[in-house]
Amino acid sequence: ESVRIMASEGVAGKRLYIGEDVEDGHIFGLVNMAAFLAQSMKETIQYDACDENSWDLIGGKYPLSNACGQLGQSYQDYHCSDEEKHMECPVDPNMSITAVTHAKWYGAPGPLFCGPKTEYSFTGIWDHLYECNRPWANPPETCSVYEGQKAGKYDNSAPYANN
């Protein structure tokens, strides 16, 4: 159904090309569909990611508020054009959500997360320099935010803005 809608109606004046009613027209449509799916999966496969990563470093720190927007953007202030208004979801101030995927380099920030201001009156940083993999310490310390983590931790001891 989604392919039919994207081919006939599209989004923002752009439609998915599925071929034309000419000899071998369907083959061109299938090739285009394969290219579309390949492009959409490239980073998902290459980086095993389906969520946005926290990558906007501000003053040498990764603000936890990157989940609300990176590079000065405010994700909750995005709005659809009039043609796409029917797809827009209202902001839910009580919603909590945590991403599934994240970057995997040494000290990479944990998954982005959002929650209501009643739960998070402010957010701090991801401390990518924190050494959490210290099994020899007393008491032993391990990294536990995500599987394969070698360093870093959430630090909500003080507010830190992302712009």
QUIKALIN-V431356 format. One record per helix or strand of 3 or more residues. SS is the DSSP state (@ for helix, = for strand). FROM is the first residue (numbers start at 1). TO is the last residue. Records with the same first field share a line. If there is no record, write none. Layout:
BEGIN
SS: FROM-TO ; FROM-TO
END
This chain:
BEGIN
@: 2-8 ; 25-47 ; 64-68 ; 75-77 ; 82-87
=: 61-63 ; 125-127 ; 153-155
END
